[in-house]
Amino acid sequence: MLANFLIGLREGLEAALVVSILVAYLVKSDRRELLPRIWAGVGLAVAVALAFGAVLTFGPSGLTFEAQEAIGGSLSVLAVVFVTWMIFWMATAARGLGAELRGQIDRAADAGRWSLAFVAMLAVGREGLETALFLWAATKAGTRESVGSVTPTWEPLLGALLGLLVAVALGYLIYRGAIRLNLSVFFTWTGAFLIIVAGGVLAYGVHDLQEAGILPGLHDLAFDVSAAIPPSSWYGTLLKGVFNFSPATTRLEALVWTLYVVPVGALFLFRTRARTRPSTPVAS
């Protein structure tokens, strides 16, 4: 639930920042009559994200078990690709996001009646689709049956909803100037955490592909600590819900997790430090 809360908070805050920049710029430039177009684009983006989530949830239900696992594994891998790109992009683009969006607003306002709504839909819709895909993958990973215990599906969805609500509140407070949030620190810490979460989603996606028969090694376990960490225990449930940790992990799952988390985490740490390191003057 905590992982899904942070996913909803981070993605929701990105979307809220985008909307607050769009609205604030129109208000400050005395173009309030264009605000309904912004809200129309936001509403359409939310509707598309919800429809996408519904398709992911109910679409594969009529397929065979192998087909469902193949689709689920492939989409989990795709979700990890998107969230990894999002982590690095937001960490580097947060400072120049406002200027970029203001330029898009000016061009769209001059282009046509619905161009501004289209800009808002694209800006918010990308976050919505990424959120729907990654939440679906993380929720699916967190509800895998193991030793007769299944995490209720409403818990991760509730966590994501709470994160989104907090993000909306923070976005409004930032717009009103009530708080000053250090976005660099926020996106650094949540990015590092989401790399661990994405590693678990990727490992689960590999397990799905193994169950579908696409990848080998389904019964070749790297370790099985089910006796020490029972999946039905509170700490087993916590590890599963937050990090998608599986007590019985195949060698391929463990290998993929390591090959993702270690280099991606190291690159993220390196780029974060390089971005915050003060530049030294060149001696004359």
C-alpha positions as CSV (number, residue, x, y, z in Angstrom):
1,M,0.0,0.0,0.0
2,L,2.9,2.4,0.8
3,A,4.5,1.8,-2.6
4,N,1.2,2.5,-4.4
5,F,0.6,5.6,-2.2
6,L,4.0,7.0,-3.3
7,I,3.3,6.1,-6.9
8,G,0.0,8.0,-6.7
9,L,1.7,10.9,-4.8
10,R,4.6,11.3,-7.2
11,E,2.7,10.9,-10.5
12,G,-0.2,12.9,-9.1
13,L,2.1,15.7,-8.0
14,E,3.7,15.8,-11.5
15,A,0.2,16.2,-13.0
16,A,-0.8,18.7,-10.4
17,L,2.3,20.8,-11.0
18,V,1.5,20.8,-14.7
19,V,-2.0,22.0,-14.2
20,S,-1.0,24.6,-11.6
21,I,1.5,26.0,-14.1
22,L,-1.0,26.1,-16.9
23,V,-3.7,27.8,-14.7
24,A,-1.3,30.2,-13.0
25,Y,0.1,31.4,-16.3
26,L,-3.3,32.0,-17.8
27,V,-4.5,33.9,-14.7
28,K,-1.3,36.0,-14.5
29,S,-1.5,36.8,-18.3
30,D,-5.2,37.9,-17.9
31,R,-6.5,35.1,-20.1
32,R,-9.0,33.6,-17.7
33,E,-11.5,33.0,-20.5
34,L,-9.2,30.1,-21.7
35,L,-9.3,28.2,-18.3
36,P,-12.3,26.1,-19.4
37,R,-10.2,24.7,-22.2
38,I,-7.5,23.6,-19.7
39,W,-10.1,21.9,-17.5
40,A,-11.7,20.2,-20.5
41,G,-8.3,18.8,-21.5
42,V,-7.6,17.6,-17.9
43,G,-11.0,15.9,-17.7
44,L,-10.4,14.2,-21.0
45,A,-7.0,13.0,-19.9
46,V,-8.5,11.6,-16.6
47,A,-11.2,9.8,-18.6
48,V,-8.6,8.2,-21.0
49,A,-6.5,7.1,-18.0
50,L,-9.5,5.5,-16.3
51,A,-10.6,3.8,-19.5
52,F,-7.0,2.5,-20.0
53,G,-7.0,1.1,-16.5
54,A,-10.3,-0.6,-17.1
55,V,-9.1,-2.2,-20.3
56,L,-6.0,-3.5,-18.4
57,T,-8.1,-4.9,-15.6
58,F,-10.9,-6.5,-17.4
59,G,-9.6,-7.0,-21.0
60,P,-7.5,-10.2,-20.5
61,S,-10.1,-11.9,-18.2
62,G,-11.5,-14.1,-21.1
63,L,-8.1,-15.3,-22.3
64,T,-6.3,-18.5,-21.3
65,F,-4.0,-18.6,-18.3
66,E,-0.9,-18.6,-20.5
67,A,-2.1,-15.7,-22.6
68,Q,-3.0,-13.7,-19.5
69,E,0.4,-14.3,-18.0
70,A,2.1,-13.4,-21.3
71,I,0.2,-10.1,-21.5
72,G,0.7,-9.3,-17.8
73,G,4.4,-10.0,-18.0
74,S,4.9,-7.9,-21.1
75,L,2.9,-5.0,-19.7
76,S,4.9,-5.2,-16.4
77,V,8.1,-4.9,-18.3
78,L,6.7,-2.0,-20.3
79,A,5.5,-0.3,-17.1
80,V,9.1,-0.5,-15.7
81,V,10.4,1.1,-18.9
82,F,8.0,4.0,-18.6
83,V,8.5,4.6,-14.9
84,T,12.3,4.5,-15.3
85,W,12.1,7.1,-18.0
86,M,9.7,9.1,-15.9
87,I,12.1,9.0,-12.9
88,F,15.1,10.3,-14.9
89,W,13.1,12.8,-16.9
90,M,11.3,14.5,-14.0
91,A,14.6,14.6,-12.0
92,T,16.2,16.6,-14.8
93,A,13.3,18.6,-16.3
94,A,11.6,19.9,-13.1
95,R,13.4,23.2,-13.2
96,G,12.6,24.0,-16.8
97,L,9.1,22.6,-16.8
98,G,7.4,25.9,-16.2
99,A,9.1,27.8,-19.1
100,E,8.4,24.8,-21.5
101,L,4.7,24.7,-20.6
102,R,4.3,28.5,-20.9
103,G,5.7,28.4,-24.4
104,Q,3.3,25.6,-25.3
105,I,0.4,27.7,-23.9
106,D,1.2,30.7,-26.0
107,R,1.5,28.6,-29.2
108,A,-1.7,26.7,-28.5
109,A,-3.7,29.8,-27.6
110,D,-2.8,31.3,-31.0
111,A,-3.4,28.1,-32.9
112,G,-7.1,27.4,-32.4
113,R,-10.0,27.0,-30.1
114,W,-9.2,23.4,-28.9
115,S,-5.4,23.5,-29.2
116,L,-5.1,24.5,-25.5
117,A,-7.3,21.7,-24.4
118,F,-5.1,19.3,-26.4
119,V,-1.9,20.6,-24.7
120,A,-3.5,20.1,-21.3
121,M,-4.7,16.6,-22.3
122,L,-1.2,15.6,-23.5
123,A,0.6,17.1,-20.5
124,V,-1.7,15.4,-17.9
125,G,-2.6,12.3,-20.0
126,R,1.0,11.1,-20.2
127,E,1.1,11.1,-16.4
128,G,-2.3,9.4,-16.2
129,L,-1.4,6.6,-18.6
130,E,1.9,5.9,-16.9
131,T,0.2,5.9,-13.5
132,A,-2.5,3.5,-14.7
133,L,0.0,1.1,-16.3
134,F,2.4,1.1,-13.4
135,L,-0.3,0.8,-10.7
136,W,-1.9,-2.1,-12.6
137,A,1.5,-3.9,-12.8
138,A,2.3,-3.2,-9.1
139,T,-1.2,-4.2,-8.0
140,K,-1.1,-7.3,-10.0
141,A,2.3,-8.2,-8.5
142,G,1.0,-7.5,-5.0
143,T,-2.0,-9.8,-5.4
144,R,-0.2,-13.0,-6.5
145,E,-1.5,-16.0,-4.6
146,S,1.0,-17.5,-2.3
147,V,0.5,-20.1,0.4
148,G,-3.2,-19.5,0.5
149,S,-3.0,-15.7,1.1
150,V,-4.0,-13.0,-1.3
151,T,-3.7,-9.3,-0.7
152,P,-7.1,-7.6,-1.2
153,T,-7.1,-5.7,-4.4
154,W,-8.7,-2.6,-2.8
155,E,-5.7,-1.9,-0.5
156,P,-3.2,-0.9,-3.3
157,L,-5.9,1.0,-5.1
158,L,-6.8,2.8,-1.9
159,G,-3.1,3.7,-1.3
160,A,-2.9,5.1,-4.8
161,L,-6.1,7.1,-4.4
162,L,-4.8,8.6,-1.1
163,G,-1.5,9.5,-2.8
164,L,-3.4,11.2,-5.6
165,L,-5.6,13.1,-3.2
166,V,-2.6,14.3,-1.3
167,A,-0.9,15.3,-4.6
168,V,-3.9,17.4,-5.6
169,A,-3.9,19.1,-2.2
170,L,-0.2,19.8,-2.5
171,G,-0.6,21.1,-6.0
172,Y,-3.3,23.5,-4.9
173,L,-1.2,24.7,-1.9
174,I,1.8,25.3,-4.2
175,Y,-0.4,27.2,-6.6
176,R,-1.7,29.4,-3.8
177,G,1.9,29.9,-2.5
178,A,1.0,28.4,0.9
179,I,4.0,26.0,0.9
180,R,7.4,25.9,-0.7
181,L,8.2,22.3,-1.6
182,N,11.8,21.4,-2.5
183,L,10.9,19.5,-5.7
184,S,14.5,18.4,-6.3
185,V,14.7,16.6,-2.9
186,F,11.2,15.2,-3.3
187,F,11.8,13.7,-6.7
188,T,15.2,12.4,-5.7
189,W,14.0,10.4,-2.7
190,T,10.8,9.1,-4.4
191,G,12.8,8.3,-7.5
192,A,15.3,6.2,-5.5
193,F,12.4,4.4,-3.8
194,L,10.5,3.8,-7.0
195,I,13.6,2.2,-8.6
196,I,13.4,-0.5,-5.9
197,V,9.6,-0.9,-6.5
198,A,10.2,-1.1,-10.3
199,G,12.8,-3.8,-9.7
200,G,10.1,-5.8,-7.9
201,V,7.6,-5.2,-10.7
202,L,10.1,-6.3,-13.3
203,A,10.9,-9.5,-11.4
204,Y,7.2,-10.2,-11.2
205,G,6.9,-9.6,-14.9
206,V,9.6,-12.1,-15.6
207,H,7.8,-14.6,-13.3
208,D,4.6,-14.1,-15.4
209,L,6.6,-14.7,-18.6
210,Q,8.0,-17.9,-17.0
211,E,4.5,-19.1,-16.1
212,A,3.5,-18.4,-19.7
213,G,6.3,-20.6,-21.0
214,I,8.0,-17.7,-22.8
215,L,11.0,-17.7,-20.4
216,P,12.6,-20.8,-18.9
217,G,13.5,-21.6,-15.3
218,L,10.1,-21.4,-13.6
219,H,11.1,-24.1,-11.0
220,D,14.8,-23.1,-10.8
221,L,14.7,-21.3,-7.5
222,A,17.5,-18.9,-6.4
223,F,16.2,-19.1,-2.8
224,D,13.1,-20.0,-0.9
225,V,12.7,-18.3,2.5
226,S,9.0,-19.0,2.9
227,A,9.7,-20.6,6.3
228,A,11.5,-17.6,7.6
229,I,9.2,-15.0,5.9
230,P,5.7,-16.6,5.5
231,P,3.7,-14.7,2.9
232,S,0.7,-14.7,5.2
233,S,2.7,-13.0,8.0
234,W,2.4,-9.2,8.5
235,Y,6.1,-8.6,7.6
236,G,5.8,-10.9,4.6
237,T,2.7,-9.0,3.5
238,L,4.5,-5.7,4.1
239,L,7.6,-6.7,2.0
240,K,5.3,-8.0,-0.7
241,G,3.1,-4.9,-0.7
242,V,5.9,-2.4,-0.7
243,F,8.8,-4.0,-2.6
244,N,7.0,-6.9,-4.4
245,F,9.3,-9.3,-2.6
246,S,8.6,-13.0,-3.2
247,P,9.9,-15.5,-0.6
248,A,10.3,-18.0,-3.4
249,T,12.3,-16.3,-6.2
250,T,13.6,-18.0,-9.3
251,R,17.2,-17.5,-10.4
252,L,16.1,-15.5,-13.5
253,E,13.9,-13.2,-11.3
254,A,16.8,-12.5,-9.0
255,L,19.2,-11.9,-11.9
256,V,16.9,-9.5,-13.6
257,W,16.2,-7.6,-10.4
258,T,19.9,-7.2,-9.7
259,L,20.8,-6.2,-13.3
260,Y,18.1,-3.5,-13.1
261,V,18.3,-2.1,-9.6
262,V,22.1,-1.9,-9.3
263,P,23.0,-0.1,-12.5
264,V,19.9,2.0,-12.7
265,G,20.2,3.0,-9.0
266,A,23.9,3.8,-9.5
267,L,23.2,5.9,-12.6
268,F,20.4,7.7,-10.8
269,L,22.7,8.5,-7.8
270,F,25.5,9.6,-10.1
271,R,23.2,12.0,-12.0
272,T,21.6,13.3,-8.8
273,R,25.0,14.1,-7.3
274,A,26.3,15.6,-10.6
275,R,23.2,17.9,-10.7
276,T,23.7,19.1,-7.1
277,R,27.5,19.4,-7.1
278,P,28.5,23.1,-7.3
279,S,30.6,24.0,-10.3
280,T,34.2,25.0,-9.5
281,P,35.6,28.1,-11.2
282,V,38.4,27.5,-13.7
283,A,41.7,28.9,-12.5
284,S,43.2,31.6,-14.7
